[in-house]
Amino acid sequence: MPIYEYVCRACGAQFEDIVSADAPPPACPKCKAQKTDKLLSCCRIGRGSSDTGFTGTAPRAASGGCAGCSGGNCSTCG
């Protein structure tokens, strides 16, 4: 099953959960609210056997952070 990223509409907490694609969104682990939204996650597909993985920083979003957090303070913003 894939790992999905979610954000809670009630408290703003971001979290990950392993769920099947057709399952309803999980409750927030912080405040237990049921109103959570799936986030659009970045992924990388390898180019072949010479691909050694991610070596740069995530692309910048219009709001100043990377496409993953939009706040400029996560580990991928670099």
N, CA, C and O atoms as CSV, one atom per row, in Angstrom:
chain,resi,resn,atom,element,x,y,z
A,1,MET,N,N,0.839,-1.175,0.000
A,1,MET,CA,C,0.000,0.000,0.000
A,1,MET,C,C,0.891,1.248,0.000
A,1,MET,O,O,1.980,1.239,0.575
A,2,PRO,N,N,0.430,2.296,-0.636
A,2,PRO,CA,C,1.235,3.522,-0.702
A,2,PRO,C,C,1.151,4.352,0.577
A,2,PRO,O,O,0.210,4.226,1.361
A,3,ILE,N,N,2.149,5.194,0.765
A,3,ILE,CA,C,2.161,6.161,1.863
A,3,ILE,C,C,1.604,7.466,1.309
A,3,ILE,O,O,2.091,7.974,0.300
A,4,TYR,N,N,0.600,8.001,1.959
A,4,TYR,CA,C,0.005,9.267,1.559
A,4,TYR,C,C,0.284,10.316,2.630
A,4,TYR,O,O,0.389,10.000,3.815
A,5,GLU,N,N,0.401,11.564,2.194
A,5,GLU,CA,C,0.569,12.685,3.113
A,5,GLU,C,C,-0.773,13.397,3.242
A,5,GLU,O,O,-1.501,13.561,2.263
A,6,TYR,N,N,-1.088,13.816,4.461
A,6,TYR,CA,C,-2.355,14.479,4.744
A,6,TYR,C,C,-2.108,15.747,5.550
A,6,TYR,O,O,-1.069,15.902,6.192
A,7,VAL,N,N,-3.084,16.652,5.505
A,7,VAL,CA,C,-3.090,17.836,6.364
A,7,VAL,C,C,-4.465,17.902,7.023
A,7,VAL,O,O,-5.488,17.629,6.396
A,8,CYS,N,N,-4.462,18.268,8.292
A,8,CYS,CA,C,-5.710,18.372,9.048
A,8,CYS,C,C,-6.287,19.774,8.864
A,8,CYS,O,O,-5.591,20.770,9.061
A,9,ARG,N,N,-7.555,19.843,8.489
A,9,ARG,CA,C,-8.219,21.146,8.317
A,9,ARG,C,C,-8.521,21.803,9.657
A,9,ARG,O,O,-8.696,23.020,9.716
A,10,ALA,N,N,-8.585,21.033,10.721
A,10,ALA,CA,C,-8.914,21.590,12.034
A,10,ALA,C,C,-7.705,22.215,12.734
A,10,ALA,O,O,-7.801,23.324,13.259
A,11,CYS,N,N,-6.570,21.511,12.745
A,11,CYS,CA,C,-5.411,22.012,13.494
A,11,CYS,C,C,-4.201,22.319,12.619
A,11,CYS,O,O,-3.233,22.908,13.100
A,12,GLY,N,N,-4.234,21.930,11.337
A,12,GLY,CA,C,-3.124,22.219,10.429
A,12,GLY,C,C,-1.972,21.232,10.478
A,12,GLY,O,O,-0.981,21.409,9.768
A,13,ALA,N,N,-2.080,20.201,11.296
A,13,ALA,CA,C,-1.010,19.209,11.399
A,13,ALA,C,C,-0.856,18.462,10.078
A,13,ALA,O,O,-1.847,18.163,9.413
A,14,GLN,N,N,0.382,18.163,9.699
A,14,GLN,CA,C,0.653,17.341,8.529
A,14,GLN,C,C,1.170,16.001,9.008
A,14,GLN,O,O,1.962,15.933,9.948
A,15,PHE,N,N,0.723,14.929,8.362
A,15,PHE,CA,C,1.131,13.594,8.767
A,15,PHE,C,C,1.078,12.654,7.578
A,15,PHE,O,O,0.485,12.976,6.548
A,16,GLU,N,N,1.694,11.498,7.721
A,16,GLU,CA,C,1.694,10.457,6.694
A,16,GLU,C,C,0.949,9.248,7.223
A,16,GLU,O,O,0.920,9.001,8.428
A,17,ASP,N,N,0.352,8.499,6.319
A,17,ASP,CA,C,-0.325,7.268,6.701
A,17,ASP,C,C,-0.283,6.291,5.533
A,17,ASP,O,O,-0.303,6.698,4.371
A,18,ILE,N,N,-0.228,5.030,5.842
A,18,ILE,CA,C,-0.246,3.976,4.825
A,18,ILE,C,C,-1.684,3.496,4.711
A,18,ILE,O,O,-2.216,2.872,5.630
A,19,VAL,N,N,-2.304,3.791,3.583
A,19,VAL,CA,C,-3.705,3.419,3.374
A,19,VAL,C,C,-3.897,2.937,1.948
A,19,VAL,O,O,-3.101,3.255,1.064
A,20,SER,N,N,-4.951,2.170,1.727
A,20,SER,CA,C,-5.265,1.771,0.364
A,20,SER,C,C,-5.836,2.978,-0.375
A,20,SER,O,O,-6.385,3.888,0.245
A,21,ALA,N,N,-5.709,2.983,-1.676
A,21,ALA,CA,C,-6.092,4.139,-2.487
A,21,ALA,C,C,-7.574,4.485,-2.367
A,21,ALA,O,O,-7.938,5.654,-2.495
A,22,ASP,N,N,-8.431,3.507,-2.125
A,22,ASP,CA,C,-9.870,3.765,-2.059
A,22,ASP,C,C,-10.399,3.944,-0.629
A,22,ASP,O,O,-11.607,4.067,-0.432
A,23,ALA,N,N,-9.512,3.959,0.360
A,23,ALA,CA,C,-9.923,4.132,1.756
A,23,ALA,C,C,-10.249,5.594,2.040
A,23,ALA,O,O,-9.681,6.485,1.408
A,24,PRO,N,N,-11.150,5.852,2.976
A,24,PRO,CA,C,-11.438,7.245,3.338
A,24,PRO,C,C,-10.221,7.856,4.039
A,24,PRO,O,O,-9.400,7.126,4.594
A,25,PRO,N,N,-10.098,9.180,4.018
A,25,PRO,CA,C,-8.956,9.815,4.682
A,25,PRO,C,C,-8.933,9.475,6.170
A,25,PRO,O,O,-9.989,9.401,6.798
A,26,PRO,N,N,-7.747,9.267,6.744
A,26,PRO,CA,C,-7.656,8.924,8.167
A,26,PRO,C,C,-7.896,10.145,9.052
A,26,PRO,O,O,-7.809,11.285,8.598
A,27,ALA,N,N,-8.196,9.886,10.312
A,27,ALA,CA,C,-8.353,10.964,11.289
A,27,ALA,C,C,-6.980,11.539,11.631
A,27,ALA,O,O,-5.965,10.853,11.510
A,28,CYS,N,N,-6.956,12.779,12.052
A,28,CYS,CA,C,-5.715,13.436,12.453
A,28,CYS,C,C,-5.179,12.786,13.721
A,28,CYS,O,O,-5.924,12.644,14.690
A,29,PRO,N,N,-3.903,12.386,13.745
A,29,PRO,CA,C,-3.360,11.763,14.950
A,29,PRO,C,C,-3.160,12.753,16.097
A,29,PRO,O,O,-3.035,12.344,17.251
A,30,LYS,N,N,-3.129,14.053,15.786
A,30,LYS,CA,C,-2.897,15.074,16.810
A,30,LYS,C,C,-4.187,15.466,17.529
A,30,LYS,O,O,-4.256,15.429,18.757
A,31,CYS,N,N,-5.226,15.850,16.743
A,31,CYS,CA,C,-6.462,16.340,17.359
A,31,CYS,C,C,-7.655,15.399,17.160
A,31,CYS,O,O,-8.742,15.650,17.681
A,32,LYS,N,N,-7.446,14.317,16.406
A,32,LYS,CA,C,-8.474,13.293,16.144
A,32,LYS,C,C,-9.604,13.764,15.230
A,32,LYS,O,O,-10.605,13.061,15.091
A,33,ALA,N,N,-9.470,14.939,14.602
A,33,ALA,CA,C,-10.502,15.431,13.687
A,33,ALA,C,C,-10.562,14.538,12.448
A,33,ALA,O,O,-9.544,13.999,12.013
A,34,GLN,N,N,-11.746,14.388,11.891
A,34,GLN,CA,C,-11.951,13.566,10.698
A,34,GLN,C,C,-11.755,14.355,9.405
A,34,GLN,O,O,-11.728,13.760,8.327
A,35,LYS,N,N,-11.620,15.660,9.485
A,35,LYS,CA,C,-11.505,16.510,8.301
A,35,LYS,C,C,-10.037,16.649,7.898
A,35,LYS,O,O,-9.354,17.587,8.309
A,36,THR,N,N,-9.571,15.709,7.097
A,36,THR,CA,C,-8.197,15.737,6.601
A,36,THR,C,C,-8.205,15.687,5.082
A,36,THR,O,O,-9.092,15.092,4.470
A,37,ASP,N,N,-7.205,16.319,4.484
A,37,ASP,CA,C,-7.081,16.350,3.036
A,37,ASP,C,C,-5.770,15.711,2.611
A,37,ASP,O,O,-4.737,15.899,3.254
A,38,LYS,N,N,-5.820,14.954,1.522
A,38,LYS,CA,C,-4.626,14.345,0.963
A,38,LYS,C,C,-3.805,15.429,0.274
A,38,LYS,O,O,-4.350,16.237,-0.477
A,39,LEU,N,N,-2.500,15.452,0.525
A,39,LEU,CA,C,-1.610,16.418,-0.110
A,39,LEU,C,C,-1.021,15.837,-1.383
A,39,LEU,O,O,-0.882,14.621,-1.515
A,40,LEU,N,N,-0.684,16.690,-2.294
A,40,LEU,CA,C,0.003,16.278,-3.507
A,40,LEU,C,C,1.477,16.122,-3.167
A,40,LEU,O,O,2.124,17.083,-2.752
A,41,SER,N,N,2.005,14.937,-3.338
A,41,SER,CA,C,3.388,14.648,-2.981
A,41,SER,C,C,4.272,14.616,-4.208
A,41,SER,O,O,3.831,14.271,-5.304
A,42,CYS,N,N,5.515,14.978,-4.009
A,42,CYS,CA,C,6.512,14.878,-5.081
A,42,CYS,C,C,7.083,13.460,-5.068
A,42,CYS,O,O,7.214,12.843,-4.012
A,43,CYS,N,N,7.409,12.971,-6.216
A,43,CYS,CA,C,8.066,11.675,-6.275
A,43,CYS,C,C,9.139,11.737,-7.346
A,43,CYS,O,O,9.164,12.659,-8.162
A,44,ARG,N,N,10.009,10.770,-7.340
A,44,ARG,CA,C,11.064,10.717,-8.327
A,44,ARG,C,C,11.142,9.296,-8.864
A,44,ARG,O,O,11.124,8.323,-8.110
A,45,ILE,N,N,11.227,9.204,-10.158
A,45,ILE,CA,C,11.362,7.921,-10.827
A,45,ILE,C,C,12.811,7.811,-11.303
A,45,ILE,O,O,13.330,8.730,-11.936
A,46,GLY,N,N,13.457,6.696,-11.000
A,46,GLY,CA,C,14.843,6.503,-11.419
A,46,GLY,C,C,14.986,6.446,-12.922
A,46,GLY,O,O,14.067,6.041,-13.634
A,47,ARG,N,N,16.163,6.863,-13.404
A,47,ARG,CA,C,16.408,6.873,-14.844
A,47,ARG,C,C,17.138,5.622,-15.314
A,47,ARG,O,O,17.435,5.501,-16.503
A,48,GLY,N,N,17.425,4.720,-14.443
A,48,GLY,CA,C,18.127,3.507,-14.832
A,48,GLY,C,C,19.125,3.087,-13.771
A,48,GLY,O,O,19.108,3.614,-12.658
A,49,SER,N,N,19.989,2.149,-14.100
A,49,SER,CA,C,20.908,1.609,-13.109
A,49,SER,C,C,21.962,2.614,-12.661
A,49,SER,O,O,22.538,2.448,-11.586
A,50,SER,N,N,22.236,3.663,-13.459
A,50,SER,CA,C,23.230,4.652,-13.057
A,50,SER,C,C,22.641,5.729,-12.147
A,50,SER,O,O,23.387,6.553,-11.616
A,51,ASP,N,N,21.325,5.742,-11.955
A,51,ASP,CA,C,20.690,6.735,-11.108
A,51,ASP,C,C,20.975,6.410,-9.647
A,51,ASP,O,O,20.638,5.323,-9.178
A,52,THR,N,N,21.583,7.331,-8.933
A,52,THR,CA,C,21.953,7.085,-7.543
A,52,THR,C,C,21.000,7.720,-6.561
A,52,THR,O,O,21.212,7.621,-5.352
A,53,GLY,N,N,19.953,8.371,-7.043
A,53,GLY,CA,C,18.970,8.964,-6.144
A,53,GLY,C,C,18.972,10.465,-6.190
A,53,GLY,O,O,19.661,11.084,-7.001
A,54,PHE,N,N,18.199,11.035,-5.317
A,54,PHE,CA,C,18.005,12.482,-5.271
A,54,PHE,C,C,19.256,13.153,-4.719
A,54,PHE,O,O,19.747,12.774,-3.656
A,55,THR,N,N,19.772,14.146,-5.435
A,55,THR,CA,C,20.989,14.815,-4.979
A,55,THR,C,C,20.817,16.317,-4.848
A,55,THR,O,O,21.725,16.992,-4.364
A,56,GLY,N,N,19.677,16.863,-5.263
A,56,GLY,CA,C,19.477,18.302,-5.203
A,56,GLY,C,C,18.426,18.670,-4.183
A,56,GLY,O,O,18.125,17.895,-3.276
A,57,THR,N,N,17.871,19.853,-4.334
A,57,THR,CA,C,16.799,20.283,-3.464
A,57,THR,C,C,15.484,20.231,-4.223
A,57,THR,O,O,15.465,20.185,-5.453
A,58,ALA,N,N,14.401,20.240,-3.489
A,58,ALA,CA,C,13.082,20.175,-4.110
A,58,ALA,C,C,12.792,21.471,-4.852
A,58,ALA,O,O,13.319,22.520,-4.484
A,59,PRO,N,N,11.960,21.418,-5.891
A,59,PRO,CA,C,11.621,22.637,-6.629
A,59,PRO,C,C,10.884,23.621,-5.735
A,59,PRO,O,O,10.121,23.219,-4.857
A,60,ARG,N,N,11.109,24.903,-5.958
A,60,ARG,CA,C,10.484,25.948,-5.152
A,60,ARG,C,C,9.047,26.195,-5.603
A,60,ARG,O,O,8.752,26.211,-6.798
A,61,ALA,N,N,8.172,26.385,-4.641
A,61,ALA,CA,C,6.782,26.725,-4.922
A,61,ALA,C,C,6.664,28.243,-4.999
A,61,ALA,O,O,7.564,28.959,-4.559
A,62,ALA,N,N,5.585,28.727,-5.545
A,62,ALA,CA,C,5.371,30.167,-5.681
A,62,ALA,C,C,5.345,30.871,-4.328
A,62,ALA,O,O,5.648,32.061,-4.245
A,63,SER,N,N,4.989,30.152,-3.273
A,63,SER,CA,C,4.880,30.765,-1.951
A,63,SER,C,C,6.211,30.840,-1.221
A,63,SER,O,O,6.253,31.348,-0.100
A,64,GLY,N,N,7.300,30.356,-1.807
A,64,GLY,CA,C,8.617,30.516,-1.202
A,64,GLY,C,C,9.253,29.243,-0.697
A,64,GLY,O,O,10.480,29.172,-0.634
A,65,GLY,N,N,8.487,28.240,-0.334
A,65,GLY,CA,C,9.059,26.986,0.129
A,65,GLY,C,C,9.152,26.012,-1.025
A,65,GLY,O,O,8.972,26.387,-2.184
A,66,CYS,N,N,9.432,24.767,-0.707
A,66,CYS,CA,C,9.479,23.763,-1.757
A,66,CYS,C,C,8.058,23.310,-2.080
A,66,CYS,O,O,7.109,23.699,-1.399
A,67,ALA,N,N,7.919,22.524,-3.074
A,67,ALA,CA,C,6.597,22.048,-3.475
A,67,ALA,C,C,5.976,21.162,-2.404
A,67,ALA,O,O,4.761,20.965,-2.403
A,68,GLY,N,N,6.783,20.621,-1.488
A,68,GLY,CA,C,6.265,19.747,-0.448
A,68,GLY,C,C,5.698,20.474,0.750
A,68,GLY,O,O,4.705,20.028,1.326
A,69,CYS,N,N,6.322,21.617,1.153
A,69,CYS,CA,C,5.857,22.255,2.389
A,69,CYS,C,C,5.376,23.679,2.184
A,69,CYS,O,O,4.569,24.162,2.978
A,70,SER,N,N,5.826,24.353,1.179
A,70,SER,CA,C,5.499,25.746,0.849
A,70,SER,C,C,5.835,26.730,1.957
A,70,SER,O,O,5.383,27.875,1.929
A,71,GLY,N,N,6.622,26.296,2.929
A,71,GLY,CA,C,6.989,27.200,3.999
A,71,GLY,C,C,8.465,27.498,4.075
A,71,GLY,O,O,8.871,28.398,4.810
A,72,GLY,N,N,9.289,26.762,3.330
A,72,GLY,CA,C,10.713,27.022,3.304
A,72,GLY,C,C,11.469,26.483,4.499
A,72,GLY,O,O,12.613,26.876,4.723
A,73,ASN,N,N,10.860,25.586,5.280
A,73,ASN,CA,C,11.554,25.114,6.475
A,73,ASN,C,C,11.542,23.603,6.651
A,73,ASN,O,O,11.790,23.119,7.755
A,74,CYS,N,N,11.262,22.848,5.604
A,74,CYS,CA,C,11.311,21.393,5.750
A,74,CYS,C,C,12.687,20.881,5.326
A,74,CYS,O,O,13.512,21.650,4.833
A,75,SER,N,N,12.928,19.622,5.511
A,75,SER,CA,C,14.249,19.066,5.229
A,75,SER,C,C,14.580,19.032,3.735
A,75,SER,O,O,15.754,18.951,3.373
A,76,THR,N,N,13.571,19.094,2.862
A,76,THR,CA,C,13.875,19.062,1.426
A,76,THR,C,C,14.085,20.440,0.823
A,76,THR,O,O,14.515,20.544,-0.326
A,77,CYS,N,N,13.791,21.514,1.576
A,77,CYS,CA,C,13.980,22.861,1.044
A,77,CYS,C,C,15.461,23.205,0.898
A,77,CYS,O,O,15.841,23.995,0.035
A,78,GLY,N,N,16.277,22.614,1.735
A,78,GLY,CA,C,17.728,22.797,1.678
A,78,GLY,C,C,18.230,24.162,1.640
A,78,GLY,O,O,19.442,24.372,1.592
